Structure formats: C-alpha cells, structure tokens
Amino acid sequence: MSEARIEVNVLGALTEIDADDWDACACPEAANGRAMDPFTTHRFLSALEQSGSVGPGTGWAPRHLVAMLDGVVIAVAPLYAKGHSQGEYVFDHSWAHALERAGGQYYPKLQLAVPFTPATGRRFLTKPGHEEIGISALAQGAVQLASENSLSSLHITFCTEEEAAVGKQIGLLHRISEQFHWENRGYTTFDAFLADLSSRKRKNIRKERATANDFGGKIYALTGDEIEPEHWDEFWRFYQDTGTRKWGSPYLTREFFDIAQDTMRDDILLYLAERDGRFIAGALNFVGRETLFGRYWGCVEDHACLHFELCYYRAIDFAIEQGLQRVEAGAQGQHKLARGYLPNTCHSLHWIADPGFRNAVEEFLKAERAAVDEDIEILTSYGPFRKSKEEDI
C-alpha cells in the first residue's frame, strides 16, 4: 500500500481554487447555517482581491497556501507577502525599525491573516478530520516559503487560542494582545443587560442612548436584500472620512462594497442614520454564527453619542435579538469598557529567521505578555458590572 502524499501549493489569487474546495476547509459548518465568521470565506477574500483592495500596488500580495492529500484539498490558509505593516492591528513597527537599525531587512515578510480585519478566527483552515495533518502541512509550508525566499519573518495574527497552543509546540513565538468584546450572559432584552451593571453605569448608558436618539432623525438597520446599491454610495462617504483620518487613506476600494452587495449582503448588518432627508452616519457589521463583528463607522455630521449608539448599543440589541454570544467591536478603545465591553485576550504567532533577532523578540514578548495580563486584570476590575447581586439594585 502506497503512503498518502501531501503537497502544499502556493496560489497567487483566489481564482486559482474552486470556491467550494476553499470553503470546505474555511467554513464547513456553513453547510448547516452561517459560517463562524465570514472573513476567511472564499467570497470575502475574493472580494478583497477582485476590488483591488489587496494585490498589486497595495503591499498585500496573495500567496495563499493549499494542502492536498492524494490530490484532494484538505487545508488552506490566507497568506500574503507584505511590503509594510499597515492594516494588521498587531503592531510590529518597532521590530522592523530595530532590525533595520541593526543592518537587516524586515520587509518583505509573510502575513497569514485576513487583511484589515482584527477579528479572531481560525487561520489554519482544515477539512473536518484532517486537522492535525492539515495544520502541520500549512505551518511547515508557510515557514518553508519564508525561509526559501530569505524573508525576515512570518506572522499569524488573530488566530484562535487552540492554534496558538499548537504553534508554541512547534516553536513559533506566541504574542498576546487585547480587545474589548461584549458577552451575552443569556440576556433576553437590553434592559436585562443593563440590570447587570452598576447603577451609575446603567444610568449613564440610558442617558447616552437618549442623547443619541435625539439627533433629529431615524436609524435604519439593513441586512440582506434590504441593502440597496445606493446605500453603499452613502456609506462610502462615511468610510472615506474615517479612513482618511485614521490611516491616511481608506484600505478598501469603492468596488469592494459593490462586490459585497452582490456576494455578501446576507453576511452584513448596516446601520444608517438619516436626518433631514439624507444619511449622515453609518456603521458596518458582519454577522457570524455566534458573533457580530463591528467593522467600520463614519459620519458627515457630528451628533453627541451617535457613534456609541450605532456601533455599540445597536450591536448589543441585535446580538440579543438574534441570540448571538458576543459582539466584537474591533481593535483598541478603552472607552468601550464603560459600555459593557470587557477586555479579552487575542493571540498571534511569529516565526523570525535571524536567531539573534528572534531571541530579542522573544524577550520583548515575555515583558509585553506580563504587561497585557496585568492591564486586562486591572481593566476588568474597573468594568461596569455589579460586583454582587445586592449591589446598586
């Protein structure tokens, strides 16, 4: 009997693999409903490529991995050659500066991630039943690709805790960071959530919601076929404003939203605020099987607390109504703490080619990990929730 043969190939575009073959690894659970998250699906990653949001001229060159067992696809991974560190949200600019000051070359590097998307999810995407062999093949393939091309490093960002444990076992460096997530503790209404908070925080949120909804207009929640192409014209204005202020220029192109309208509108929840006959603000969310992922916000008029209402409170409303377990509201933002979003640990894995530089990064990560752990502990203790059932009733 011949031994099973595993082959790992590198793809320069998602068009080189059938969508069903990719999604059988990325989201096998979607056969019985939604994907855990839409970000590693063929349709999302293809939308980035087809729209020119990644690819030539962006610093994100697709180098996706496909592992095949006896000619059958068993595992895939979204991988990119990067010429910068923009759009990643696990910051390594100081590493790049340190290596370059020492005479090394940090870029290009490899990034195994979903571009512009700080949302935790599986990164080594395997068909059920092929997890061990698939993850091993993808990890070895990614490291080999970096090594053979004399690249400085490989970074696997916003992976799951389980993947981080496997990565540490095979010698990858483990990094932790933090985000603020809202967790559904079995709430049936927003008021039930508020009842879990201290009196002061509860009153503050009610005041903020009242202020926000007094902006003189109406808020629409749109998903699926409720989203019309013209809604993207409006949201594009908001997204451009935010992207220009935060990143210098927007990461996503206008065409991305047109493609999303065609292929992803069932994955999307779009909040739009209308005043005096025109839309003045919006928040874009993606809907997963258990999680609502808040992604982008923008406005052309400033109204007190409207950002909190569209991005945080309406997201909680939707999660409760749909029975979702959590809301991930994106990267950073300690202001989310007072609004019921608590700090959570995020994970990433790193391979560094140069031994001396690897040792320096490893020491940095040890110190950083202790600081992040302490920060999460302190922030959690200052959270808005009542410390006991009798408190602030």
C-alpha positions, 0 to 999 in steps of 0.5 A, spaced: 500 500 500 502 506 497 503 512 503 498 518 502 502 524 499 501 531 501 503 537 497 502 544 499 501 549 493 502 556 493 496 560 489 497 567 487 489 569 487 483 566 489 481 564 482 486 559 482 481 554 487 474 552 486 470 556 491 467 550 494 474 546 495 476 553 499 470 553 503 470 546 505 476 547 509 474 555 511 467 554 513 464 547 513 459 548 518 456 553 513 453 547 510 448 547 516 447 555 517 452 561 517 459 560 517 463 562 524 465 568 521 465 570 514 472 573 513 476 567 511 470 565 506 472 564 499 467 570 497 470 575 502 477 574 500 475 574 493 472 580 494 478 583 497 482 581 491 477 582 485 476 590 488 483 591 488 483 592 495 489 587 496 494 585 490 498 589 486 500 596 488 497 595 495 503 591 499 498 585 500 500 580 495 496 573 495 500 567 496 495 563 499 497 556 501 493 549 499 494 542 502 492 536 498 492 529 500 492 524 494 490 530 490 484 532 494 484 539 498 484 538 505 487 545 508 488 552 506 490 558 509 490 566 507 497 568 506 500 574 503 507 577 502 507 584 505 511 590 503 509 594 510 505 593 516 499 597 515 492 594 516 494 588 521 492 591 528 498 587 531 503 592 531 510 590 529 513 597 527 518 597 532 521 590 530 522 592 523 525 599 525 530 595 530 532 590 525 533 595 520 537 599 525 541 593 526 543 592 518 537 587 516 531 587 512 524 586 515 520 587 509 518 583 505 515 578 510 509 573 510 502 575 513 497 569 514 491 573 516 485 576 513 487 583 511 484 589 515 480 585 519 482 584 527 477 579 528 479 572 531 478 566 527 481 560 525 487 561 520 489 554 519 483 552 515 482 544 515 477 539 512 473 536 518 478 530 520 484 532 517 486 537 522 492 535 525 495 533 518 492 539 515 495 544 520 502 541 520 502 541 512 500 549 512 505 551 518 511 547 515 509 550 508 508 557 510 515 557 514 518 553 508 516 559 503 519 564 508 525 561 509 526 559 501 525 566 499 530 569 505 524 573 508 525 576 515 519 573 518 512 570 518 506 572 522 499 569 524 495 574 527 488 573 530 488 566 530 484 562 535 487 560 542 487 552 540 492 554 534 496 558 538 497 552 543 499 548 537 504 553 534 508 554 541 509 546 540 512 547 534 516 553 536 513 559 533 513 565 538 506 566 541 504 574 542 498 576 546 494 582 545 487 585 547 480 587 545 474 589 548 468 584 546 461 584 549 458 577 552 451 575 552 450 572 559 443 569 556 440 576 556 433 576 553 432 584 552 437 590 553 434 592 559 436 585 562 443 587 560 443 593 563 440 590 570 447 587 570 451 593 571 452 598 576 447 603 577 451 609 575 453 605 569 446 603 567 444 610 568 449 613 564 448 608 558 440 610 558 442 617 558 447 616 552 442 612 548 437 618 549 442 623 547 443 619 541 436 618 539 435 625 539 439 627 533 433 629 529 432 623 525 431 615 524 436 609 524 435 604 519 438 597 520 439 593 513 441 586 512 440 582 506 436 584 500 434 590 504 441 593 502 440 597 496 446 599 491 445 606 493 446 605 500 453 603 499 454 610 495 452 613 502 456 609 506 462 610 502 462 617 504 462 615 511 468 610 510 472 615 506 472 620 512 474 615 517 479 612 513 482 618 511 483 620 518 485 614 521 490 611 516 491 616 511 487 613 506 481 608 506 484 600 505 478 598 501 476 600 494 469 603 492 468 596 488 469 592 494 462 594 497 459 593 490 462 586 490 459 585 497 452 587 495 452 582 490 456 576 494 455 578 501 449 582 503 446 576 507 453 576 511 452 584 513 448 588 518 448 596 516 446 601 520 444 608 517 442 614 520 438 619 516 436 626 518 433 631 514 432 627 508 439 624 507 444 619 511 449 622 515 452 616 519 453 609 518 456 603 521 458 596 518 457 589 521 458 582 519 454 577 522 457 570 524 454 564 527 455 566 534 458 573 533 457 580 530 463 583 528 463 591 528 467 593 522 467 600 520 463 607 522 463 614 519 459 620 519 458 627 515 455 630 521 457 630 528 451 628 533 453 627 541 453 619 542 451 617 535 457 613 534 456 609 541 449 608 539 450 605 532 456 601 533 455 599 540 448 599 543 445 597 536 450 591 536 448 589 543 440 589 541 441 585 535 446 580 538 440 579 543 435 579 538 438 574 534 441 570 540 448 571 538 454 570 544 458 576 543 459 582 539 466 584 537 467 591 536 474 591 533 481 593 535 483 598 541 478 603 545 478 603 552 472 607 552 468 601 550 469 598 557 464 603 560 459 600 555 459 593 557 465 591 553 470 587 557 477 586 555 479 579 552 485 576 550 487 575 542 493 571 540 498 571 534 504 567 532 511 569 529 516 565 526 523 570 525 529 567 521 535 571 524 536 567 531 539 573 534 533 577 532 528 572 534 531 571 541 530 579 542 523 578 540 522 573 544 524 577 550 520 583 548 514 578 548 515 575 555 515 583 558 509 585 553 505 578 555 506 580 563 504 587 561 497 585 557 495 580 563 496 585 568 492 591 564 486 586 562 486 584 570 486 591 572 481 593 566 476 588 568 476 590 575 474 597 573 468 594 568 461 596 569 458 590 572 455 589 579 460 586 583 454 582 587 447 581 586 445 586 592 449 591 589 446 598 586 439 594 585 
